[in-house]
């Protein structure tokens, strides 16, 4: 843990400096991936917001101003809704919240940090944590409790920032998706042609994501204990799904080594393609049916490419796992039909 955290101190991790930092996890899906990491964090969770600089300060300022205005409207509506249930002095608390969103208060400090080069989410995280810590150190119990209000206000703003960001999220050409705990829905947010590897700080080789990753043929490492998530964003990364390792800022020598492994995997695939059309039969003439364990169209496409002759098991839970709601009977019928037609 000491080695991990000290290695991540300072900006060197995201610089071009070659470091070969190796962290051991659990192999979730075999294969090797070389790409750029992108941290995906849960909505409105400051602990998972990575340290990012702004690519466009004016755009970040506009994004933040829009989020502030949305929260201001939300708080006003809540105040109006509770007006009949609160005394005037309690009602005034909502005016205090709105006042804190003013340019001369919390919002102004966030804007200054954005102008200094931080992205909107990172700037907001630092200001909210500073404000909350000041309140938490106060001797008066009532004022100490206001730290909770500050954090709530911050999360409301953050949720709007993240909502806007998801619409314009640009994934690197070779994306290694990293999260504290990957979910099936996260996999669906990255264009398949961009996704080369997965890293989940929590989880095991038997998790739903690991099962999906193996079906989709995406190298995956899970269970990386004590690796600080927020420092893993936008790094050059190697995912070794055979040994359960990730390498941060790999040297040219290590990149060359893993590039060789990648090429060997491709050559093996090419060799196997030559025997795809042959029947699956042992040397003494015993015929074995080569069926696929499926649930996603990605499984079917990959399995047909590998010579599968039919479906041995269809995972009926997959359409439920990849949605935020239960799929309708009609939607499930379409899933089954798509699989059968393929």
C-alpha positions in Angstrom: 0.0 0.0 0.0 2.9 2.4 0.9 4.6 1.6 -2.4 1.3 2.3 -4.4 0.4 5.5 -2.7 3.9 7.0 -2.7 4.3 6.0 -6.4 1.2 8.0 -7.2 2.2 11.2 -5.4 2.8 14.2 -7.7 2.1 14.7 -11.4 4.8 12.3 -12.7 2.2 9.5 -13.2 0.4 11.4 -15.9 3.5 12.8 -17.5 5.4 11.0 -20.3 8.0 9.7 -17.8 8.4 5.9 -18.1 7.9 4.2 -14.8 6.8 0.6 -15.2 4.6 0.7 -12.1 3.1 -2.8 -11.7 0.1 -3.6 -9.6 -1.3 -7.1 -9.0 -5.0 -7.9 -9.1 -7.0 -10.9 -10.2 -7.3 -12.1 -13.8 -10.9 -11.5 -14.9 -10.6 -12.2 -18.6 -7.6 -13.4 -20.6 -5.6 -11.4 -23.1 -3.4 -8.3 -23.2 -4.5 -4.7 -23.9 -2.4 -1.6 -24.4 -4.2 1.8 -24.3 -5.1 4.9 -22.4 -7.0 4.6 -19.2 -10.2 6.4 -18.6 -11.8 6.4 -15.1 -15.5 6.2 -14.9 -16.9 7.1 -11.5 -20.3 6.7 -9.8 -22.6 9.7 -10.2 -22.1 12.5 -7.6 -19.3 10.8 -5.6 -16.5 13.3 -4.9 -14.1 10.5 -3.7 -14.1 9.1 -7.2 -13.6 12.4 -9.1 -10.2 12.2 -10.7 -7.7 15.0 -10.8 -8.2 16.5 -14.3 -7.0 19.7 -15.9 -9.3 21.7 -18.2 -9.1 21.2 -22.0 -11.3 24.3 -22.5 -11.5 26.7 -19.6 -14.4 28.7 -21.2 -16.4 25.6 -21.8 -15.8 24.4 -18.2 -16.9 27.8 -16.9 -20.1 27.7 -19.0 -20.7 24.1 -17.8 -20.3 25.1 -14.2 -22.5 28.2 -14.5 -25.2 26.0 -16.1 -25.0 23.5 -13.2 -25.2 26.3 -10.6 -28.3 27.8 -12.3 -30.0 24.3 -12.4 -29.3 23.8 -8.6 -30.5 27.3 -7.8 -33.8 26.5 -9.6 -34.0 23.1 -7.8 -33.5 24.6 -4.3 -36.1 27.3 -5.0 -38.6 24.7 -6.0 -37.9 22.7 -2.8 -38.3 25.8 -0.7 -41.6 26.6 -2.4 -42.8 23.1 -1.9 -42.0 23.1 1.8 -43.1 26.7 2.4 -46.4 25.8 4.2 -44.6 23.3 6.5 -41.7 25.6 7.7 -41.4 28.6 9.9 -40.0 31.8 8.2 -36.6 31.3 9.9 -36.4 27.7 8.7 -37.5 28.8 5.2 -34.6 31.3 5.2 -32.2 28.4 5.1 -33.0 27.9 1.4 -32.0 31.6 0.8 -28.7 30.8 2.5 -28.1 27.9 0.2 -28.9 30.1 -2.9 -26.6 32.8 -1.5 -23.7 30.3 -1.2 -24.1 29.7 -5.0 -23.4 33.3 -5.6 -20.2 34.4 -7.5 -18.9 36.0 -4.3 -19.1 32.7 -2.3 -18.6 29.1 -3.1 -19.3 29.5 -6.8 -16.7 32.2 -7.2 -14.0 30.0 -5.6 -14.8 27.2 -8.0 -14.7 29.6 -11.0 -11.2 30.8 -9.8 -9.9 27.3 -9.7 -11.3 26.6 -13.2 -9.5 29.7 -14.5 -6.3 28.4 -12.8 -6.6 25.3 -15.0 -8.7 22.7 -13.2 -11.7 21.1 -14.9 -15.1 21.9 -13.4 -15.5 18.7 -11.4 -12.0 18.7 -9.9 -12.4 22.4 -9.0 -15.7 21.8 -7.3 -14.4 18.8 -5.4 -11.5 20.8 -3.8 -13.7 23.8 -2.9 -16.5 21.6 -1.3 -13.9 19.6 0.7 -12.3 22.8 1.9 -15.7 24.3 3.0 -16.8 21.0 4.6 -13.5 20.6 6.6 -13.8 24.2 7.9 -17.3 23.5 9.2 -16.3 20.1 10.7 -13.6 21.8 12.8 -16.0 24.3 14.4 -16.6 24.0 18.1 -20.4 24.7 17.8 -22.3 21.5 17.2 -25.0 23.2 15.1 -22.4 24.7 12.8 -20.4 21.4 12.6 -23.6 19.8 11.2 -23.7 22.3 8.4 -20.8 20.4 6.8 -23.5 17.9 5.7 -25.4 20.7 3.9 -22.3 21.8 2.1 -21.6 18.3 0.9 -25.2 17.9 -0.2 -25.0 21.2 -2.1 -21.8 20.0 -3.8 -23.3 16.7 -4.8 -26.3 18.4 -6.4 -23.9 20.6 -8.5 -21.7 17.6 -9.3 -24.7 15.5 -10.5 -25.5 18.2 -13.1 -21.9 18.5 -14.2 -21.7 14.7 -14.7 -25.0 14.7 -16.5 -23.8 17.2 -19.0 -20.4 15.6 -19.3 -21.8 12.2 -20.3 -23.3 13.7 -23.4 -19.9 14.9 -24.7 -17.6 12.2 -23.3 -14.8 11.5 -25.7 -13.2 8.1 -25.4 -9.6 7.5 -26.5 -9.1 5.4 -29.6 -7.8 2.6 -27.4 -9.7 2.9 -24.1 -8.9 1.0 -21.0 -12.0 1.5 -18.9 -11.3 1.9 -15.1 -13.7 2.1 -12.2 -14.0 1.4 -8.5 -16.5 -1.3 -9.4 -17.4 -1.8 -13.1 -21.0 -2.5 -13.9 -22.5 -4.0 -17.1 -24.1 -0.6 -18.0 -20.6 1.1 -17.9 -19.4 -1.3 -20.6 -22.3 -0.2 -22.8 -21.3 3.5 -22.6 -18.0 2.9 -24.4 -18.1 2.3 -28.2 -17.1 -1.3 -28.7 -14.5 -0.4 -31.3 -12.7 1.8 -28.7 -12.8 -0.6 -25.8 -9.6 -2.6 -25.5 -9.3 -3.4 -21.7 -11.1 -3.3 -18.4 -9.8 -2.6 -14.8 -12.1 -2.9 -11.8 -10.6 -2.0 -8.3 -13.3 -4.2 -6.7 -14.7 -7.5 -7.9 -13.6 -11.0 -8.7 -13.3 -13.3 -11.7 -16.8 -14.6 -11.1 -18.5 -11.2 -11.2 -21.1 -10.3 -13.9 -18.7 -7.9 -15.6 -15.9 -10.6 -15.7 -18.4 -13.0 -17.3 -19.4 -10.4 -19.9 -15.7 -9.4 -20.5 -14.8 -13.0 -21.3 -17.7 -13.3 -23.6 -16.7 -10.1 -25.4 -13.0 -11.1 -25.5 -11.9 -8.0 -23.5 -8.7 -8.4 -21.3 -9.7 -7.6 -17.7 -8.0 -7.3 -14.3 -10.1 -7.0 -11.1 -9.5 -6.9 -7.3 -6.7 -4.3 -7.2 -6.5 -3.6 -3.5 -5.5 -0.1 -2.3 -4.8 1.4 -5.7 -5.9 5.1 -5.6 -8.5 5.3 -8.3 -8.4 9.1 -8.9 -4.8 8.9 -9.9 -5.4 6.3 -12.7 -7.1 8.6 -15.1 -5.6 9.3 -18.6 -2.5 7.2 -18.1 -0.7 4.9 -20.6 -1.7 1.5 -19.3 -1.1 -2.2 -20.0 -3.7 -4.7 -18.9 -2.3 -8.2 -18.5 -5.4 -10.4 -18.3 -3.3 -13.6 -18.2 -1.5 -12.8 -15.0 -3.9 -10.2 -13.4 -1.4 -7.3 -13.6 -1.7 -3.7 -14.7 1.3 -1.6 -15.7 1.2 2.2 -15.4 3.4 4.4 -17.7 5.1 1.4 -19.3 8.6 1.8 -20.6 9.4 1.4 -24.3 10.9 -2.0 -23.4 7.7 -3.2 -21.6 5.5 -1.8 -24.4 7.5 -3.8 -26.9 7.2 -6.9 -24.8 3.5 -6.7 -24.6 3.1 -5.7 -28.2 4.9 -9.0 -29.0 2.4 -10.9 -26.8 -0.5 -9.1 -28.6 0.9 -10.1 -32.0 1.4 -13.7 -30.9 -2.3 -13.8 -29.8 -3.3 -12.5 -33.2 -1.2 -15.0 -35.0 -2.7 -17.8 -33.0 -6.2 -16.6 -33.9 -5.2 -16.6 -37.5 -3.9 -20.1 -37.3 -7.1 -21.3 -35.6 -9.2 -19.8 -38.4 -7.8 -22.3 -40.8 -9.5 -25.2 -38.9 -12.8 -23.4 -38.1 -14.7 -25.3 -40.9 -13.4 -28.7 -39.8 -15.7 -30.8 -37.6 -14.9 -30.9 -33.8 -13.6 -34.5 -33.7 -11.0 -36.4 -31.6 -8.2 -38.3 -33.3 -10.1 -41.6 -32.7 -13.2 -40.3 -34.5 -15.4 -39.2 -31.6 -17.6 -36.3 -32.6 -18.0 -33.5 -30.1 -20.5 -30.6 -30.5 -18.9 -27.2 -30.1 -21.7 -25.0 -28.6 -21.6 -21.5 -27.1 -22.5 -20.1 -23.7 -24.2 -16.9 -24.8 -26.3 -13.9 -23.7 -25.1 -11.0 -25.8 -25.0 -10.5 -29.6 -21.3 -9.9 -29.1 -21.0 -13.5 -27.9 -22.8 -14.8 -31.0 -20.7 -12.8 -33.4 -17.5 -13.9 -31.7 -18.6 -17.5 -31.4 -19.5 -17.7 -35.1 -16.1 -16.4 -35.9 -14.7 -19.2 -33.8 -16.7 -22.0 -35.3 -19.5 -22.5 -32.8 -22.3 -24.9 -34.1 -25.1 -23.9 -31.8 -26.2 -22.5 -28.4 -25.5 -24.7 -25.4 -26.7 -22.3 -22.7 -28.4 -19.0 -23.1 -28.0 -16.7 -20.1 -31.5 -15.2 -19.6 -30.3 -12.8 -17.0 -28.1 -10.7 -19.4 -30.9 -8.5 -20.8 -31.8 -7.7 -17.2 -28.1 -6.9 -16.2 -27.4 -4.5 -19.0 -30.5 -2.4 -18.5 -31.5 0.0 -15.7 -35.0 -1.6 -15.7 -36.6 -4.9 -16.4 -36.9 -5.4 -20.2 -40.5 -6.0 -21.4 -41.7 -9.3 -22.7 -41.6 -7.8 -26.2 -38.0 -6.7 -25.8 -37.0 -10.1 -24.5 -38.6 -11.7 -27.5 -36.5 -9.5 -29.8 -33.4 -10.5 -27.9 -34.2 -14.2 -28.4 -35.1 -13.7 -32.1 -31.9 -11.8 -32.7 -29.9 -14.7 -31.2 -31.7 -17.4 -33.1 -31.5 -15.6 -36.4 -27.7 -15.2 -35.9 
